[in-house]
């Protein structure tokens, strides 16, 4: 055996390898939390992305709330 100072890691691995594995795991958990927070920050807890003004305008036109002339004028103002 190489002695207790060298072989105290995970399953007989040197300590510095076990510490490296631990750091990689912690970094992966932190990155995962950041991605989840950003995902829900953009989409909200209801699971949909906020609509753009043009999408809202298209839906209003499709539902018949505004006329074609109003739609085209508002579309020109948005673009």
Phi and psi in radians as a Rosetta constraint file:
Dihedral C 1 N 2 CA 2 C 2 CIRCULARHARMONIC -1.514 0.35
Dihedral N 2 CA 2 C 2 N 3 CIRCULARHARMONIC -0.152 0.35
Dihedral C 2 N 3 CA 3 C 3 CIRCULARHARMONIC 1.880 0.35
Dihedral N 3 CA 3 C 3 N 4 CIRCULARHARMONIC 2.834 0.35
Dihedral C 3 N 4 CA 4 C 4 CIRCULARHARMONIC -1.187 0.35
Dihedral N 4 CA 4 C 4 N 5 CIRCULARHARMONIC -0.532 0.35
Dihedral C 4 N 5 CA 5 C 5 CIRCULARHARMONIC -1.172 0.35
Dihedral N 5 CA 5 C 5 N 6 CIRCULARHARMONIC -0.478 0.35
Dihedral C 5 N 6 CA 6 C 6 CIRCULARHARMONIC -1.647 0.35
Dihedral N 6 CA 6 C 6 N 7 CIRCULARHARMONIC -0.540 0.35
Dihedral C 6 N 7 CA 7 C 7 CIRCULARHARMONIC -2.027 0.35
Dihedral N 7 CA 7 C 7 N 8 CIRCULARHARMONIC 0.947 0.35
Dihedral C 7 N 8 CA 8 C 8 CIRCULARHARMONIC -1.918 0.35
Dihedral N 8 CA 8 C 8 N 9 CIRCULARHARMONIC 0.179 0.35
Dihedral C 8 N 9 CA 9 C 9 CIRCULARHARMONIC -1.379 0.35
Dihedral N 9 CA 9 C 9 N 10 CIRCULARHARMONIC -2.755 0.35
Dihedral C 9 N 10 CA 10 C 10 CIRCULARHARMONIC -1.378 0.35
Dihedral N 10 CA 10 C 10 N 11 CIRCULARHARMONIC 2.053 0.35
Dihedral C 10 N 11 CA 11 C 11 CIRCULARHARMONIC 1.033 0.35
Dihedral N 11 CA 11 C 11 N 12 CIRCULARHARMONIC 0.632 0.35
Dihedral C 11 N 12 CA 12 C 12 CIRCULARHARMONIC 1.575 0.35
Dihedral N 12 CA 12 C 12 N 13 CIRCULARHARMONIC 0.059 0.35
Dihedral C 12 N 13 CA 13 C 13 CIRCULARHARMONIC -1.386 0.35
Dihedral N 13 CA 13 C 13 N 14 CIRCULARHARMONIC 2.650 0.35
Dihedral C 13 N 14 CA 14 C 14 CIRCULARHARMONIC -1.029 0.35
Dihedral N 14 CA 14 C 14 N 15 CIRCULARHARMONIC 2.691 0.35
Dihedral C 14 N 15 CA 15 C 15 CIRCULARHARMONIC -1.018 0.35
Dihedral N 15 CA 15 C 15 N 16 CIRCULARHARMONIC -0.723 0.35
Dihedral C 15 N 16 CA 16 C 16 CIRCULARHARMONIC -1.151 0.35
Dihedral N 16 CA 16 C 16 N 17 CIRCULARHARMONIC -0.494 0.35
Dihedral C 16 N 17 CA 17 C 17 CIRCULARHARMONIC -1.265 0.35
Dihedral N 17 CA 17 C 17 N 18 CIRCULARHARMONIC -0.741 0.35
Dihedral C 17 N 18 CA 18 C 18 CIRCULARHARMONIC -1.083 0.35
Dihedral N 18 CA 18 C 18 N 19 CIRCULARHARMONIC -0.715 0.35
Dihedral C 18 N 19 CA 19 C 19 CIRCULARHARMONIC -1.124 0.35
Dihedral N 19 CA 19 C 19 N 20 CIRCULARHARMONIC -0.663 0.35
Dihedral C 19 N 20 CA 20 C 20 CIRCULARHARMONIC -1.140 0.35
Dihedral N 20 CA 20 C 20 N 21 CIRCULARHARMONIC -0.702 0.35
Dihedral C 20 N 21 CA 21 C 21 CIRCULARHARMONIC -1.087 0.35
Dihedral N 21 CA 21 C 21 N 22 CIRCULARHARMONIC -0.732 0.35
Dihedral C 21 N 22 CA 22 C 22 CIRCULARHARMONIC -1.093 0.35
Dihedral N 22 CA 22 C 22 N 23 CIRCULARHARMONIC -0.758 0.35
Dihedral C 22 N 23 CA 23 C 23 CIRCULARHARMONIC -1.129 0.35
Dihedral N 23 CA 23 C 23 N 24 CIRCULARHARMONIC -0.706 0.35
Dihedral C 23 N 24 CA 24 C 24 CIRCULARHARMONIC -1.112 0.35
Dihedral N 24 CA 24 C 24 N 25 CIRCULARHARMONIC -0.716 0.35
Dihedral C 24 N 25 CA 25 C 25 CIRCULARHARMONIC -1.108 0.35
Dihedral N 25 CA 25 C 25 N 26 CIRCULARHARMONIC -0.804 0.35
Dihedral C 25 N 26 CA 26 C 26 CIRCULARHARMONIC -1.102 0.35
Dihedral N 26 CA 26 C 26 N 27 CIRCULARHARMONIC -0.735 0.35
Dihedral C 26 N 27 CA 27 C 27 CIRCULARHARMONIC -1.091 0.35
Dihedral N 27 CA 27 C 27 N 28 CIRCULARHARMONIC -0.693 0.35
Dihedral C 27 N 28 CA 28 C 28 CIRCULARHARMONIC -1.129 0.35
Dihedral N 28 CA 28 C 28 N 29 CIRCULARHARMONIC -0.687 0.35
Dihedral C 28 N 29 CA 29 C 29 CIRCULARHARMONIC -1.136 0.35
Dihedral N 29 CA 29 C 29 N 30 CIRCULARHARMONIC -0.764 0.35
Dihedral C 29 N 30 CA 30 C 30 CIRCULARHARMONIC -1.118 0.35
Dihedral N 30 CA 30 C 30 N 31 CIRCULARHARMONIC -0.780 0.35
Dihedral C 30 N 31 CA 31 C 31 CIRCULARHARMONIC -1.086 0.35
Dihedral N 31 CA 31 C 31 N 32 CIRCULARHARMONIC -0.710 0.35
Dihedral C 31 N 32 CA 32 C 32 CIRCULARHARMONIC -1.066 0.35
Dihedral N 32 CA 32 C 32 N 33 CIRCULARHARMONIC -0.748 0.35
Dihedral C 32 N 33 CA 33 C 33 CIRCULARHARMONIC -1.110 0.35
Dihedral N 33 CA 33 C 33 N 34 CIRCULARHARMONIC -0.726 0.35
Dihedral C 33 N 34 CA 34 C 34 CIRCULARHARMONIC -1.096 0.35
Dihedral N 34 CA 34 C 34 N 35 CIRCULARHARMONIC -0.775 0.35
Dihedral C 34 N 35 CA 35 C 35 CIRCULARHARMONIC -1.104 0.35
Dihedral N 35 CA 35 C 35 N 36 CIRCULARHARMONIC -0.733 0.35
Dihedral C 35 N 36 CA 36 C 36 CIRCULARHARMONIC -1.118 0.35
Dihedral N 36 CA 36 C 36 N 37 CIRCULARHARMONIC -0.750 0.35
Dihedral C 36 N 37 CA 37 C 37 CIRCULARHARMONIC -1.114 0.35
Dihedral N 37 CA 37 C 37 N 38 CIRCULARHARMONIC -0.733 0.35
Dihedral C 37 N 38 CA 38 C 38 CIRCULARHARMONIC -1.175 0.35
Dihedral N 38 CA 38 C 38 N 39 CIRCULARHARMONIC -0.665 0.35
Dihedral C 38 N 39 CA 39 C 39 CIRCULARHARMONIC -1.076 0.35
Dihedral N 39 CA 39 C 39 N 40 CIRCULARHARMONIC -0.880 0.35
Dihedral C 39 N 40 CA 40 C 40 CIRCULARHARMONIC -1.271 0.35
Dihedral N 40 CA 40 C 40 N 41 CIRCULARHARMONIC -0.443 0.35
Dihedral C 40 N 41 CA 41 C 41 CIRCULARHARMONIC -1.160 0.35
Dihedral N 41 CA 41 C 41 N 42 CIRCULARHARMONIC -0.657 0.35
Dihedral C 41 N 42 CA 42 C 42 CIRCULARHARMONIC -1.352 0.35
Dihedral N 42 CA 42 C 42 N 43 CIRCULARHARMONIC -0.718 0.35
Dihedral C 42 N 43 CA 43 C 43 CIRCULARHARMONIC -1.694 0.35
Dihedral N 43 CA 43 C 43 N 44 CIRCULARHARMONIC -0.293 0.35
Dihedral C 43 N 44 CA 44 C 44 CIRCULARHARMONIC 1.314 0.35
Dihedral N 44 CA 44 C 44 N 45 CIRCULARHARMONIC 2.967 0.35
Dihedral C 44 N 45 CA 45 C 45 CIRCULARHARMONIC -1.295 0.35
Dihedral N 45 CA 45 C 45 N 46 CIRCULARHARMONIC -0.290 0.35
Dihedral C 45 N 46 CA 46 C 46 CIRCULARHARMONIC -1.399 0.35
Dihedral N 46 CA 46 C 46 N 47 CIRCULARHARMONIC -0.213 0.35
Dihedral C 46 N 47 CA 47 C 47 CIRCULARHARMONIC 1.530 0.35
Dihedral N 47 CA 47 C 47 N 48 CIRCULARHARMONIC 0.323 0.35
Dihedral C 47 N 48 CA 48 C 48 CIRCULARHARMONIC -2.265 0.35
Dihedral N 48 CA 48 C 48 N 49 CIRCULARHARMONIC 2.625 0.35
Dihedral C 48 N 49 CA 49 C 49 CIRCULARHARMONIC -1.444 0.35
Dihedral N 49 CA 49 C 49 N 50 CIRCULARHARMONIC 2.500 0.35
Dihedral C 49 N 50 CA 50 C 50 CIRCULARHARMONIC -1.033 0.35
Dihedral N 50 CA 50 C 50 N 51 CIRCULARHARMONIC 2.449 0.35
Dihedral C 50 N 51 CA 51 C 51 CIRCULARHARMONIC -1.391 0.35
Dihedral N 51 CA 51 C 51 N 52 CIRCULARHARMONIC 2.604 0.35
Dihedral C 51 N 52 CA 52 C 52 CIRCULARHARMONIC -1.395 0.35
Dihedral N 52 CA 52 C 52 N 53 CIRCULARHARMONIC 2.883 0.35
Dihedral C 52 N 53 CA 53 C 53 CIRCULARHARMONIC -1.088 0.35
Dihedral N 53 CA 53 C 53 N 54 CIRCULARHARMONIC -0.650 0.35
Dihedral C 53 N 54 CA 54 C 54 CIRCULARHARMONIC -1.166 0.35
Dihedral N 54 CA 54 C 54 N 55 CIRCULARHARMONIC -0.674 0.35
Dihedral C 54 N 55 CA 55 C 55 CIRCULARHARMONIC -1.130 0.35
Dihedral N 55 CA 55 C 55 N 56 CIRCULARHARMONIC -0.708 0.35
Dihedral C 55 N 56 CA 56 C 56 CIRCULARHARMONIC -1.103 0.35
Dihedral N 56 CA 56 C 56 N 57 CIRCULARHARMONIC -0.754 0.35
Dihedral C 56 N 57 CA 57 C 57 CIRCULARHARMONIC -1.070 0.35
Dihedral N 57 CA 57 C 57 N 58 CIRCULARHARMONIC -0.748 0.35
Dihedral C 57 N 58 CA 58 C 58 CIRCULARHARMONIC -1.105 0.35
Dihedral N 58 CA 58 C 58 N 59 CIRCULARHARMONIC -0.694 0.35
Dihedral C 58 N 59 CA 59 C 59 CIRCULARHARMONIC -1.178 0.35
Dihedral N 59 CA 59 C 59 N 60 CIRCULARHARMONIC -0.690 0.35
Dihedral C 59 N 60 CA 60 C 60 CIRCULARHARMONIC -1.101 0.35
Dihedral N 60 CA 60 C 60 N 61 CIRCULARHARMONIC -0.697 0.35
Dihedral C 60 N 61 CA 61 C 61 CIRCULARHARMONIC -1.167 0.35
Dihedral N 61 CA 61 C 61 N 62 CIRCULARHARMONIC -0.736 0.35
Dihedral C 61 N 62 CA 62 C 62 CIRCULARHARMONIC -1.115 0.35
Dihedral N 62 CA 62 C 62 N 63 CIRCULARHARMONIC -0.592 0.35
Dihedral C 62 N 63 CA 63 C 63 CIRCULARHARMONIC -1.406 0.35
Dihedral N 63 CA 63 C 63 N 64 CIRCULARHARMONIC -0.146 0.35
Dihedral C 63 N 64 CA 64 C 64 CIRCULARHARMONIC 1.489 0.35
Dihedral N 64 CA 64 C 64 N 65 CIRCULARHARMONIC 0.268 0.35
Dihedral C 64 N 65 CA 65 C 65 CIRCULARHARMONIC -1.298 0.35
Dihedral N 65 CA 65 C 65 N 66 CIRCULARHARMONIC -0.451 0.35
Dihedral C 65 N 66 CA 66 C 66 CIRCULARHARMONIC -2.308 0.35
Dihedral N 66 CA 66 C 66 N 67 CIRCULARHARMONIC 2.708 0.35
Dihedral C 66 N 67 CA 67 C 67 CIRCULARHARMONIC -1.412 0.35
Dihedral N 67 CA 67 C 67 N 68 CIRCULARHARMONIC 2.992 0.35
Dihedral C 67 N 68 CA 68 C 68 CIRCULARHARMONIC -1.105 0.35
Dihedral N 68 CA 68 C 68 N 69 CIRCULARHARMONIC -0.679 0.35
Dihedral C 68 N 69 CA 69 C 69 CIRCULARHARMONIC -1.129 0.35
Dihedral N 69 CA 69 C 69 N 70 CIRCULARHARMONIC -0.772 0.35
Dihedral C 69 N 70 CA 70 C 70 CIRCULARHARMONIC -1.092 0.35
Dihedral N 70 CA 70 C 70 N 71 CIRCULARHARMONIC -0.723 0.35
Dihedral C 70 N 71 CA 71 C 71 CIRCULARHARMONIC -1.053 0.35
Dihedral N 71 CA 71 C 71 N 72 CIRCULARHARMONIC -0.866 0.35
Dihedral C 71 N 72 CA 72 C 72 CIRCULARHARMONIC -1.158 0.35
Dihedral N 72 CA 72 C 72 N 73 CIRCULARHARMONIC -0.646 0.35
Dihedral C 72 N 73 CA 73 C 73 CIRCULARHARMONIC -1.161 0.35
Dihedral N 73 CA 73 C 73 N 74 CIRCULARHARMONIC -0.773 0.35
Dihedral C 73 N 74 CA 74 C 74 CIRCULARHARMONIC -1.155 0.35
Dihedral N 74 CA 74 C 74 N 75 CIRCULARHARMONIC -0.617 0.35
Dihedral C 74 N 75 CA 75 C 75 CIRCULARHARMONIC -1.133 0.35
Dihedral N 75 CA 75 C 75 N 76 CIRCULARHARMONIC -0.736 0.35
Dihedral C 75 N 76 CA 76 C 76 CIRCULARHARMONIC -1.074 0.35
Dihedral N 76 CA 76 C 76 N 77 CIRCULARHARMONIC -0.671 0.35
Dihedral C 76 N 77 CA 77 C 77 CIRCULARHARMONIC -1.183 0.35
Dihedral N 77 CA 77 C 77 N 78 CIRCULARHARMONIC -0.543 0.35
Dihedral C 77 N 78 CA 78 C 78 CIRCULARHARMONIC -1.409 0.35
Dihedral N 78 CA 78 C 78 N 79 CIRCULARHARMONIC -0.546 0.35
